[in-house]
Amino acid sequence: MAQLPDHSKDKRILRVAAVQFQSLPGDKPANLQKIESFVEQAAAQGVQLVVFPECCITGYWFIRKLSVERLVALAEPIPDGPSTWRLIELARRHRISLGAGLVEAAGVGVFHNSYVVALPDGSIHCHRKLHAFEHTAIRDGTDYTVFDLPEGFRVGVLICYDCNLIENVRINALRGAEILLAPHQTGAVRSKNPHLMGLIDRRLWDNRYADPAAIEREFRGDKGRGWLLRWLPSRAHDNGLFLIFSNGVGVDDEIRTGNAMILDPYGRILAETWKAADKMVIADLDARLLADATGRSWIRARRPDLYAPLTVPTGRECNTRTLKFEE
């Protein structure tokens, strides 16, 4: 595990953006056009890293209903697929780092829910979702993804449900991650928890221009922001890292709630939106906040000799796709 550096005199500042947008199912050209437009806007505002949602290139929740043949037609290899090439070209052209998600074809009959981060030098990093459930043919990833940006910040990637398991975020922190990229497709999903989730009436979304307040109340309430604030700040605070939350918004069979936000290592929100629209929020990440972050003190106080039971199966474990869960 990487040793946590001393940030007390750190002068690094990174301007980052979190984007929410409505992906069109299976329409990669249209989705990539939206990505390109946001990258141009971000670059014009001095952004150095822009984070897009999970599976935003291919579309997301419709995947579960596809035949394997249609999944084959949708998925692309990484790094040799056309969508990855386009991300690389955008990163090079605008001298910006950017991340976006798609379905990866990783071999004959092998698929992953993957997230590509393209860097300005033309290199890429790819994270495969560790807890995949979108289709029976989409497999779980097996590796954590932590790497350095050109500006010297160390970042990790966890896709949606990966972030719900606290062990995954802690391991990213132990590997030196200072920023967690958290691309999602979530909010307002079916749930057994009566206090948190539940579907949003499609009519509120369809009427969003005539009555924006009605849909924004849902996005700011327990189906959206309220639920996210029960756990996203904890992931940032308890591990002493910045967190960039990017999410889908609008119709995805269910209504995604957006709520793009950027949090600091104390779990405080630096920037957010609850608008029912494609939106981007921007914040400057000041590395000096990392030095005394409470979560980093807690990491230094760990007692690894006590934690062997964490690696012992309890018999209650099961594959994510078999659960009735809150996404």
C-alpha positions in Angstrom: 0.0 0.0 0.0 1.2 3.5 -0.8 2.3 5.7 2.1 0.2 8.8 2.5 2.3 11.9 1.6 2.6 15.0 3.7 0.4 17.7 2.1 0.9 20.4 4.7 2.8 22.7 2.3 1.2 21.3 -0.9 0.5 24.0 -3.5 -1.2 21.8 -6.0 -4.6 23.0 -7.2 -6.7 21.0 -9.8 -9.8 22.4 -11.5 -12.3 19.6 -12.0 -15.8 19.2 -13.4 -18.6 16.7 -12.7 -21.2 16.3 -15.5 -24.7 14.9 -15.4 -26.4 14.2 -18.7 -29.2 12.1 -20.2 -27.7 9.3 -22.3 -29.7 8.0 -25.2 -29.9 4.2 -25.1 -27.6 2.7 -27.8 -27.0 6.0 -29.5 -23.3 6.3 -29.1 -22.8 9.1 -31.7 -25.3 11.4 -29.9 -23.9 10.6 -26.5 -20.3 11.2 -27.7 -21.5 14.5 -29.2 -22.7 15.6 -25.7 -19.4 14.6 -24.2 -17.5 16.6 -26.8 -19.6 19.7 -26.1 -19.1 19.5 -22.4 -15.3 18.9 -22.8 -15.1 22.1 -25.0 -17.0 24.0 -22.3 -14.8 22.6 -19.5 -11.6 23.4 -21.4 -12.7 26.9 -22.0 -13.1 27.4 -18.2 -9.7 26.0 -17.4 -10.9 22.6 -16.2 -8.1 20.0 -16.1 -10.2 16.9 -15.3 -13.9 16.3 -16.3 -15.9 13.3 -15.1 -18.8 11.9 -17.0 -21.4 9.2 -15.8 -21.3 5.4 -15.9 -22.1 3.9 -19.3 -22.9 7.3 -20.6 -21.5 6.4 -24.1 -23.6 3.3 -24.6 -26.6 4.1 -22.4 -27.3 2.2 -19.3 -30.4 0.6 -17.9 -31.8 -0.7 -21.2 -28.8 -3.0 -21.3 -30.5 -5.5 -19.0 -33.1 -6.3 -21.6 -30.7 -6.9 -24.5 -30.0 -10.2 -26.1 -26.3 -11.3 -26.1 -26.3 -10.6 -29.9 -27.4 -7.0 -29.3 -24.9 -6.7 -26.5 -22.2 -7.8 -28.9 -23.2 -5.1 -31.3 -23.2 -2.4 -28.6 -20.0 -3.3 -26.8 -16.5 -2.1 -27.9 -13.0 -3.2 -27.1 -10.8 -1.0 -25.0 -8.4 0.6 -26.0 -8.9 -0.2 -29.6 -12.6 0.7 -30.0 -13.8 3.9 -31.7 -15.3 5.4 -28.6 -12.0 5.1 -26.7 -10.2 6.6 -29.7 -12.6 9.6 -29.6 -12.0 10.1 -25.9 -8.2 10.0 -26.5 -8.5 12.5 -29.3 -10.6 14.9 -27.2 -8.1 14.7 -24.3 -5.2 15.4 -26.6 -6.9 18.2 -28.5 -8.0 20.1 -25.4 -5.1 19.1 -23.1 -7.5 17.8 -20.5 -8.1 14.5 -18.7 -11.6 13.0 -19.0 -13.4 9.9 -18.0 -16.5 8.3 -19.5 -18.2 4.9 -19.3 -19.3 2.2 -21.8 -19.8 -1.5 -22.2 -16.5 -3.2 -23.0 -16.1 -6.2 -25.2 -13.2 -7.9 -23.5 -13.1 -11.2 -25.5 -15.5 -13.7 -27.0 -18.6 -13.6 -24.8 -16.8 -11.5 -22.2 -18.2 -8.1 -21.3 -17.6 -5.5 -18.6 -19.2 -2.3 -17.4 -16.0 -0.2 -17.9 -14.8 3.4 -17.4 -12.1 4.9 -19.5 -10.0 7.8 -18.3 -8.1 9.4 -21.2 -5.1 11.7 -20.4 -3.7 14.5 -22.5 -0.6 12.5 -23.5 -2.9 9.9 -25.3 -2.6 7.2 -22.6 -5.7 5.7 -20.9 -6.7 3.9 -17.7 -9.6 1.6 -17.6 -11.6 0.5 -14.6 -14.0 -2.5 -14.8 -16.9 -2.3 -12.4 -16.3 -4.7 -9.4 -19.9 -5.3 -8.6 -21.7 -5.6 -12.0 -25.3 -6.6 -12.4 -26.5 -4.9 -15.6 -26.7 -8.1 -17.7 -26.0 -11.8 -17.1 -23.1 -11.6 -19.6 -21.4 -8.6 -18.0 -18.7 -9.9 -15.6 -17.4 -8.4 -12.4 -14.0 -6.6 -12.6 -11.2 -8.0 -10.4 -8.8 -5.0 -10.0 -8.7 -1.6 -8.4 -7.7 1.3 -10.5 -5.5 4.0 -9.0 -3.1 6.2 -11.0 -1.5 9.6 -11.3 -2.7 12.6 -13.3 -0.3 14.8 -15.1 -0.8 17.5 -12.4 0.5 15.1 -9.8 -2.8 14.2 -8.1 -3.4 10.5 -7.5 -6.9 9.3 -8.4 -8.9 6.2 -8.1 -12.0 5.1 -9.9 -15.1 3.2 -8.5 -18.2 2.8 -10.6 -21.6 3.3 -8.9 -22.3 0.2 -6.7 -18.5 -0.1 -6.1 -18.7 3.0 -4.0 -21.4 1.6 -1.8 -19.0 -0.9 -0.3 -16.8 1.0 2.2 -13.9 -1.5 1.8 -13.5 -0.5 -1.9 -13.1 3.2 -1.1 -10.7 2.5 1.8 -8.5 0.3 -0.4 -8.3 3.2 -2.9 -7.3 5.5 -0.1 -4.7 3.0 1.1 -3.3 2.9 -2.4 -2.7 6.6 -2.3 -5.8 8.0 -4.0 -6.4 11.7 -3.2 -9.4 12.0 -5.5 -12.1 9.4 -6.1 -13.9 9.5 -9.5 -17.4 8.2 -8.8 -19.4 7.8 -12.0 -23.0 6.6 -11.4 -26.4 5.9 -12.9 -28.6 6.2 -9.8 -31.3 7.9 -7.8 -35.0 7.3 -7.5 -34.7 3.5 -7.9 -36.9 0.8 -6.5 -36.0 0.0 -2.9 -37.2 -1.8 0.2 -36.2 1.2 2.3 -39.4 3.2 2.7 -37.5 6.3 4.0 -35.1 6.8 1.1 -35.9 5.8 -2.4 -38.8 5.2 -4.8 -39.5 6.0 -8.4 -40.1 9.5 -9.7 -43.3 10.1 -11.7 -42.3 10.3 -15.3 -44.9 13.1 -15.8 -42.8 15.4 -13.5 -39.8 15.0 -15.8 -41.9 15.5 -19.0 -43.3 18.7 -17.4 -39.9 20.0 -16.2 -39.9 23.1 -18.4 -43.4 24.2 -17.4 -42.9 23.3 -13.7 -39.2 23.0 -12.9 -39.9 23.3 -9.1 -41.8 20.1 -9.0 -39.1 17.8 -10.4 -36.4 19.7 -8.5 -38.2 19.0 -5.2 -37.8 15.3 -6.0 -34.1 15.7 -7.0 -33.4 17.6 -3.8 -35.4 15.2 -1.6 -34.9 11.7 -0.4 -35.0 10.1 -3.9 -32.0 12.2 -4.9 -29.8 14.5 -2.9 -31.1 13.4 0.5 -30.1 9.8 -0.1 -26.7 10.7 -1.6 -25.9 12.9 1.5 -26.4 9.9 3.7 -23.3 8.3 2.4 -21.3 10.2 -0.2 -19.8 12.7 2.3 -18.8 9.8 4.6 -16.8 8.2 1.8 -14.9 11.4 1.3 -14.6 12.3 5.0 -13.7 8.9 6.4 -10.9 8.4 3.8 -9.6 11.9 3.5 -10.1 12.3 -0.2 -11.9 14.5 -2.7 -14.9 12.9 -4.4 -16.2 13.7 -7.9 -19.8 12.4 -8.3 -21.1 12.3 -11.8 -24.6 10.8 -12.6 -27.1 10.3 -15.3 -30.2 12.5 -15.3 -33.6 12.1 -16.8 -35.2 9.1 -18.5 -33.3 5.8 -18.2 -36.5 3.7 -17.9 -36.4 5.0 -14.3 -35.8 8.7 -13.8 -32.2 9.4 -12.8 -31.7 12.3 -10.5 -28.5 13.9 -11.6 -27.2 15.8 -8.4 -23.7 16.1 -9.8 -21.5 17.2 -7.0 -17.9 17.6 -5.9 -16.8 17.1 -2.3 -13.7 17.9 -0.3 -11.8 15.6 2.1 -13.9 16.7 5.0 -17.1 15.7 3.2 -18.1 19.2 2.4 -19.8 20.0 -0.9 -17.7 22.3 -3.0 -20.1 22.4 -6.0 -23.4 20.8 -6.8 -26.6 21.0 -9.0 -30.1 19.7 -8.5 -31.4 20.9 -11.9 -33.4 18.6 -14.1 -31.2 19.0 -17.1 -27.8 18.2 -18.6 -25.4 20.2 -16.3 -21.8 20.6 -15.3 -20.4 21.8 -12.0 -16.8 23.0 -11.4 -14.6 23.3 -8.4 -10.9 23.8 -7.6 -9.4 21.1 -5.5 -6.8 22.5 -3.1 -4.3 19.8 -2.1 -3.6 21.6 1.2 -6.9 20.3 2.5 -5.6 16.8 2.4 -2.9 17.3 5.1 -5.1 17.4 8.2 -8.2 15.7 6.8 -9.8 13.7 9.6 -10.0 10.6 7.5 -6.3 10.6 7.0 -5.7 10.8 10.7 -8.0 7.8 11.1 -6.1 5.9 8.5 -2.8 6.5 10.3 -4.5 5.2 13.5 -5.5 1.9 11.9 -4.7 -1.4 13.6 -4.3 -3.9 10.7 -3.5 -6.7 13.2 -7.2 -6.5 14.2 -8.7 -6.7 10.7 -8.1 -10.3 9.6 -11.8 -11.1 10.0 -12.6 -8.7 7.2 -11.1 -11.2 4.7 -13.0 -14.2 6.1 -16.2 -15.2 4.3 -19.3 -15.1 6.5 -21.4 -17.4 4.3 -23.8 -14.5 3.7 -21.9 -13.2 0.6 -23.6 -13.4 -2.8 -23.1 -11.9 -6.2 -24.4 -8.4 -6.5 -26.7 -9.3 -9.4 -28.7 -11.6 -7.2 -29.5 -8.9 -4.6 -32.5 -6.7 -4.3 -30.5 -3.6 -3.5 -30.4 0.1 -3.4 -28.2 1.1 -6.3 
